[in-house]
């Protein structure tokens, strides 16, 4: 029973550490910016039916 508790505790501490690192280095917004830049290149090269 103690081993199960230690495993659960280790998993929770690991998840906290990972989320803290993501928060500290702002990695979520860096990922969003990377995806946005890639999508922007794609949509800029699409043919348009109408010109604005």
C-alpha positions in Angstrom: 0.0 0.0 0.0 2.9 2.3 0.7 4.4 1.7 -2.7 1.1 2.8 -4.4 1.1 5.9 -2.3 4.7 6.7 -3.3 4.0 6.1 -6.9 0.9 8.4 -6.9 2.9 11.0 -5.0 5.8 10.8 -7.5 3.4 11.2 -10.4 1.7 14.2 -8.9 5.0 15.9 -8.1 6.2 15.2 -11.6 3.0 16.7 -13.2 3.4 19.8 -11.0 7.0 20.2 -12.0 6.2 19.9 -15.7 3.3 22.4 -15.5 5.5 24.8 -13.4 8.2 24.7 -16.1 5.6 25.3 -18.8 4.3 28.3 -16.8 7.8 29.7 -15.9 9.2 29.7 -19.4 5.8 30.7 -21.1 6.1 27.6 -23.3 2.4 27.5 -24.1 2.4 30.9 -25.8 5.7 30.1 -27.6 4.0 27.0 -29.0 0.9 29.0 -30.1 3.2 31.6 -31.8 5.1 28.9 -33.7 1.8 27.4 -34.9 0.4 30.8 -35.8 3.4 31.7 -37.9 3.2 28.4 -39.8 -0.5 28.8 -40.4 0.0 32.4 -41.5 2.4 31.4 -44.3 -0.1 28.8 -45.5 -3.1 31.2 -45.5 -1.1 34.0 -47.1 -0.3 31.7 -50.1 -3.9 30.6 -50.7 -5.7 31.8 -53.8 -8.6 34.1 -53.0 -12.0 34.3 -54.7 -12.4 38.0 -53.8 -10.0 40.8 -53.3 -10.5 43.0 -50.4 
